[in-house]
Amino acid sequence: MTGAVLGTGVDDVGRDDAYDDLDDWEPVQPEGVPAPAPPPPDGPAAGSGVRCPGCAALVPSATVRCPRCLARIGSGERGRESDGGGRVPAGTPAVLYFDTLALSLPVLPGEPLRLGRDPDWAPDSAGSLREQTTVSRRHAGVSLDPDGTVWVTEETGGTLNGTWVNGTPLLPGERHRLRHGDRLRLGRAVGCTVRLAGEGLC
């Protein structure tokens, strides 16, 4: 009678059980089965795309959302989102790029941008922020002065979870100047990057 010898790890056909670990196995392509297709090349062909308004990546012309940052490219429901060419509208000196929300909001001259969950008070941002409970209903406003400087102001009544620029908390009702690359945070979980025209691609 044949069988495994106890304590040796070797069975009746001479196979050592210690080598049954799958980590040592290498996959072998079976004959007659085609190899998987190589992955598509990164990015669109030169000259065939548009720039994302959120991260400035070159994406194919027919793309609706940027695959890198999920910012909307093309016409959108909001009046402040990018135009059909994937560019920020002409005359837009500043854009708030919310990387975790797939949202890019331009700050337009003469039109303060309100950030919050109240759709009547902040119509451009409330739809995207409505599920963000750490953002107040009337959280903060971003405005553009005639000299081209961009400012953020936390609402006068204050917010439950605060507003920060580059980790520094803002005082309610006090204006704080925003510069290219600044990180603006609303509450604990929602943040955006400030992009200014002339300082880098918007």
N, C-alpha and C positions, 0 to 999 in steps of 0.2 A: 504494500500500500504506500502511495506517495502523498506528500502534503508538505505544508510549511513546517519548518523546524522552529519550535518555540524559542524565542530569545535571540534568534539570529537575524531577523528581518529579511530573510531570503526564502522565497517560496519554491515550489517544486520545479518551476521552469527557470530558475536561476535569476529571477528579477529581484533587484534590491529595492524594497519598499521605501527606503530612505530617499530614493530619487524620484518619487512620485510627485514632488512639489511642482506646481504649474509654473513657478517663477523661472525654471530652467528651460522651458519649452520655447521654441521659436516657431512662428507661423510659417507654413509652407503653402505656396500658391498651387492648388490642384491643377493638373493638366486639363486643358480644354475650357477652363474658366477664365474669362478675361480679367485682367487686373483692373482695379478701380480707376476711374478717370482722375487725372490730376486736378487739384483745386484751381478755380478760376484765378486769373491774375488779379493782384490788388489794384483797386481803383479803376477809374475810367481811362480810356485811351487819351493821350495828350490832346488837349483842345476840344474834347467832346463833353465837358461837364460844366457845372456851375459851382460857385463857392457857397458853402453852408453859412448862413448868417450867424449861427451860434458858435461854431468852432473853426470856421474858415477852411474846412477840408474840401477837396475837390471831389464832387459826387456826380454821377450820371445825370444828364439833363432831365430825364423823366422821373426822377426820384421825388417822392412825396415827403419822406422824412429822412434825415441824415442817418446813415447806418452807424456812424461814430457817436453822435451825441443825441440823436432822435429829435433834433430841432426840425420844425416844419419848414419845408421848402416848397415854394409855390403858393398859390392863393389859399388863404385860410379863412376861418370863420371870424377871426378877430381883426379889427381894423388896424391894429398895431403890428400884426405879424408881417413877415417878409412878403415882397411882391413875387410875381410869377417866375422871375428869373433867379430866385434864390438869393437875392441881394437885399440888403436893408434899403428902404426907400431913400431916394436922393434927399439930401438935407437932414438926414438923421445922424446927429453927432454922437449918440450914445445908445448902447443896447445892453439890456440885462439878460444874461444867458443863464437860465436855471437848468443846470446840467442834470439834475435828478428828476425833473418834471417834463422834459422834452418841450421846453417853452423858451422862446426868445422874444422879449418885449422891447421895442424901440422907445426911447424917450424923445418925443417930438417937440420941436420949438413951440412955445406958447400953450402946450397941453400937458399939465402935470400928470404923471403916471401914478395912480394910487394902487397900493398893494394891500390886499386883504381878502377876506371871504365874503364880504357884503356885496352882492351883485349890483345893487343900486349905487353904492359908493365907489366900488372898484370894478367896473364892468370888464376891463381888459384882463384882469388877473383872477377874479373870483371863481371863474369856471375851473381853472386849473388848481386853485388853492382850496377849493371847498372841502376836500377830504383831509386837508392838513390841519388837524385840530390844534397844533401848537402855534399856528398863525392866527392872530386876532382878526375879528371881522373888519376892523378899520386899523390896520397895522402901521403903515408908513406911506409916505409919498416921495416921489423922485421928480425933481424939476430941473429945467434947463434955464439958466440966466441968459440975458442978451449977450453977455461977453463970452458965452460958450462953456462956462463952468457948469458942472452937474452937481446937484445937492440932494441929500436924502434927509428927511425929517420924520422921526417917530411921532405918531399922533400925540397931541397935547395931553390927552387923558392917560397916556401910557398904554403899554400892552402887558398882558399877563406873562409872556415868556421873553420879552425883550427883543431888541434889535442891535446887531453888532456890525461893525466895519473892521475887517482884519482882526477880529477877536476883541476889539474894544467896544464896550457897551455904550449905546447912545442914551442921552437924557431926553425925556419926552419934550417935544416942542423945539428942540435945539437943532439947527441945521448943521450938517456935516458934509464937507466937500468930498465928492467921489473922484477918484483918479483911475486911469486905465489899469486893469488888472486887480483892482480892489475886490475883496470878497465881502459881499453883503449877506448877512444871515438874518432871517426872520424866524424868531422862535428857536427851538432846539434842532429842528430837522431840515428846514428849507433854506437853501443858500443859492446865491447866484454870483457870477463873475461880471464885473463891469468892463465893457469894451468901448473905447472911445475912438471915433474916427480920427485919422491923422496919427494915432499912436500905435496902430496895428490894424490888421484886417478885422472888420466887424462882421 
